[in-house]
Amino acid sequence: MKNNINLKIIPLLNNKEYMEPSIFNAESLLREARRQKGISAGNVPEICVLDPDGDFLRYVRNSAAGIRDPHWACYHTDLYDFYIDGNPVGILGCAVGASFAVLVAEELFASGCRFLISITSAGQIVSVRRPPYFILIRRALRDEGTSYHYLSPEPYVEIQSDVYSMLSGLLQDDSSVVRGDVWTTDAPFRETEEAIAFARSENLLAVDMEAAALYAFAQARGNPIVCFAYVTNRMGTIESDFEKGLENGNAALMELVSRVVREWRRLDTQNHNRS
């Protein structure tokens, strides 16, 4: 029997005023967290990294370089600082999924972050090479809910053009990084044959859980964010899947993060000197 559904009352796509401020915001949450936890006011590093898997965070945390950030007041996560060329970089792990990733992204930018790098494990859709490798994500299919609270309904959301221009040239000769589009879902175990076939028809290279929401937040708030998909698996369809390579992928992650951080700082210094 066919259901007569009034699409106008589906809350995900309706009753959204995108220019209106939220009554509940990250600044208020952090203010109360600082009060309750006795955390002094201060800024986190200007560049931060989201590591949903947590492997890179544990690598940094367990090294002599990893120091817990004293100003991070999030109720749900810990932020660790490490140094690249003498400059601090923050890293936060295990923020899996669109809503959690945007929650901590909101808090990071409210705490002094100025550039956010997200690197999440992703499942291969189109076989461009053998995993593991990185995808610099140009745009993401919005098959999740969080992005629709920041931008009006459209199938895709793109990386900010200036961020993409900055990194596309930097990484064009890096054989470990390809450029392309992904499918972002918030239902990790609903990658059906039909959904995968559609993703392939759209030439979406991989499936992840955060990029669309982070790019929507970035576009809506004007906060620079880049998302990389770390293609490590074929969604468990083969034996010995989910391997990240040498040192559990941490050496490759450190190399990628270091290159992106150095380029952002170089351009930021240039822009500062011009002003």
C-alpha positions in Angstrom: 0.0 0.0 0.0 1.4 3.4 -1.0 1.9 5.9 1.8 0.7 9.4 1.3 3.5 11.3 2.8 3.5 15.1 3.0 7.1 16.0 2.1 6.6 19.5 3.5 6.5 18.2 7.1 9.7 16.1 6.9 11.9 18.0 9.4 15.3 17.3 7.9 14.4 19.3 4.7 12.0 21.8 6.2 11.7 24.6 8.8 15.3 25.6 8.3 16.3 29.3 8.6 20.0 29.1 7.5 20.9 32.7 8.3 19.4 32.6 11.8 21.8 32.1 14.7 21.4 29.0 16.9 20.2 29.7 20.5 22.6 26.9 21.7 26.1 27.5 20.5 29.7 26.2 20.9 30.8 29.3 22.8 28.2 28.8 25.5 28.9 25.1 25.9 32.7 25.8 26.2 32.1 28.6 28.7 30.2 26.2 31.0 32.7 23.4 30.5 35.6 25.6 31.5 33.7 26.7 34.6 32.9 23.1 35.6 36.3 21.7 34.8 38.3 24.7 36.1 40.0 25.1 32.7 41.6 28.5 32.1 40.8 30.5 29.0 43.2 30.2 26.1 43.4 29.2 22.5 44.1 25.8 20.9 46.6 25.6 18.1 45.6 27.5 14.9 45.9 24.3 12.9 44.1 21.1 14.1 43.6 17.6 12.7 40.6 15.3 13.0 41.6 11.6 13.1 38.3 9.6 13.3 40.1 6.3 13.5 42.3 7.4 16.4 45.5 5.6 15.2 47.3 8.8 14.4 46.2 10.4 17.7 47.6 7.4 19.7 50.8 7.6 17.7 51.2 11.3 18.7 50.0 10.8 22.2 52.3 7.9 22.9 55.3 9.8 21.6 57.4 12.3 23.5 56.0 15.1 21.4 52.3 14.6 22.3 51.1 16.9 25.0 47.5 17.2 26.2 46.2 20.7 25.4 45.5 22.6 28.6 42.8 24.9 27.0 40.6 22.3 25.3 37.2 22.3 27.2 35.2 19.7 25.2 33.1 17.4 27.3 33.6 14.4 24.9 37.2 14.4 23.7 40.8 15.2 24.4 43.0 17.3 22.2 46.7 16.7 22.0 49.4 19.1 20.7 52.5 18.1 18.7 54.9 20.3 16.8 55.8 20.7 13.1 58.8 23.0 12.5 58.4 24.3 16.0 54.8 25.3 15.6 51.9 23.5 17.5 49.3 21.4 15.8 46.3 20.0 17.6 45.0 16.5 17.0 41.7 15.0 18.1 40.7 11.4 17.6 37.6 9.2 17.3 35.1 11.8 16.3 33.3 9.4 14.0 30.3 10.4 11.9 28.9 13.6 10.5 27.3 15.1 13.6 30.2 14.3 16.0 32.7 15.7 13.5 30.9 18.9 13.2 30.3 19.2 16.9 34.0 19.2 17.6 34.7 21.3 14.5 32.4 24.0 15.9 34.2 23.8 19.2 37.6 23.9 17.7 37.0 27.1 15.7 35.3 28.6 18.8 38.6 27.8 20.7 41.1 29.5 18.3 41.5 27.0 15.5 41.9 28.7 12.1 42.4 25.7 9.7 41.1 22.2 10.1 42.4 19.0 8.4 40.2 15.9 8.5 41.6 12.5 7.5 39.2 9.6 7.8 39.3 6.0 6.7 37.1 5.3 3.7 35.9 2.3 1.7 36.9 2.0 -2.0 34.0 2.5 -4.5 36.0 3.0 -7.7 39.3 1.2 -8.0 41.7 3.9 -8.9 44.6 2.0 -7.3 45.3 -0.5 -4.6 44.7 0.7 -1.0 46.0 2.4 1.0 46.0 5.8 -0.6 44.6 9.3 0.0 41.8 11.2 -1.7 41.8 15.0 -1.6 38.0 15.4 -1.5 36.6 17.9 -4.0 33.0 17.4 -3.2 30.8 15.0 -1.3 27.4 13.5 -1.8 25.2 14.6 1.1 23.7 11.2 2.2 23.7 12.3 5.9 21.7 14.6 8.0 24.0 17.2 9.5 24.8 19.1 6.3 21.1 20.0 5.8 21.2 22.1 9.0 23.9 24.3 7.5 23.1 24.6 3.8 19.9 24.4 1.7 19.2 21.0 0.0 21.5 20.2 -2.9 22.9 16.8 -3.8 26.6 17.8 -3.3 28.7 20.1 -1.3 32.2 21.2 -2.4 35.4 22.1 -0.7 36.1 25.9 -0.5 37.7 26.9 -3.8 40.7 28.7 -2.2 41.5 25.7 0.0 41.3 23.4 -3.0 43.5 25.7 -5.1 46.1 25.8 -2.3 46.4 22.0 -1.9 45.7 20.8 -5.4 49.0 22.2 -6.7 50.9 21.1 -3.6 49.9 17.5 -4.0 49.6 17.2 -7.8 52.9 15.2 -8.0 52.2 13.0 -5.0 51.4 9.5 -6.1 49.8 8.7 -2.8 47.1 11.3 -3.2 44.3 11.4 -5.9 41.7 14.1 -6.3 38.0 13.2 -6.5 34.5 13.0 -5.1 33.1 10.8 -2.3 29.8 9.6 -0.9 29.2 10.6 2.7 26.7 8.4 4.6 25.6 8.3 8.2 24.5 4.7 8.1 27.8 2.8 8.1 26.3 -0.7 7.5 23.8 0.3 4.7 26.2 0.3 1.7 23.8 -1.8 -0.4 24.5 -3.0 -3.9 22.1 -0.4 -5.3 23.7 2.4 -3.3 27.2 1.4 -4.4 26.1 1.1 -8.0 24.6 4.6 -7.9 27.9 5.9 -6.3 29.9 4.3 -9.1 27.6 5.9 -11.8 28.4 9.3 -10.2 32.2 8.4 -10.2 32.3 8.7 -6.4 35.7 7.1 -5.5 35.0 6.2 -1.9 32.5 6.2 0.9 33.1 8.1 4.2 31.1 9.4 7.1 32.2 13.1 7.7 33.2 15.0 4.6 29.8 16.3 3.4 28.9 17.7 6.9 32.3 19.3 7.4 32.2 21.0 4.0 28.7 22.3 4.6 29.8 23.7 8.0 32.9 25.2 6.3 30.8 26.8 3.6 28.2 28.2 6.0 30.6 29.6 8.5 33.5 30.5 6.3 35.9 28.3 8.2 38.7 26.7 6.1 38.5 22.9 6.2 40.1 20.2 4.0 38.9 16.6 4.1 41.0 13.7 3.0 39.7 10.2 2.6 42.3 7.5 3.6 41.2 4.6 1.4 42.2 1.6 3.5 39.6 -1.0 2.6 37.1 -2.5 0.2 34.3 -2.6 2.9 35.4 -6.0 4.2 34.6 -7.8 0.9 38.1 -9.4 0.8 40.3 -11.1 3.3 43.0 -9.1 5.1 41.2 -5.8 4.5 41.6 -2.5 6.4 45.4 -2.6 6.3 47.0 0.9 6.4 50.5 -0.1 5.4 53.9 0.8 7.0 53.7 1.7 10.7 49.9 1.4 10.6 49.9 4.3 8.1 51.2 6.8 10.7 54.3 7.6 8.7 52.3 8.5 5.6 49.8 10.4 7.7 52.6 12.5 9.3 54.1 13.2 5.9 50.7 14.4 4.5 49.8 16.5 7.5 53.3 18.1 7.6 53.1 19.1 3.9 49.6 20.6 4.3 50.5 22.4 7.5 53.7 23.9 5.9 51.8 25.1 2.9 49.0 26.7 4.9 51.5 28.5 7.1 53.5 29.7 4.1 50.4 31.2 2.4 49.1 32.6 5.7 52.4 34.4 6.3 52.3 35.8 2.8 48.8 37.1 3.3 49.7 38.6 6.7 52.7 40.4 5.2 50.6 41.8 2.4 48.1 43.2 4.8 
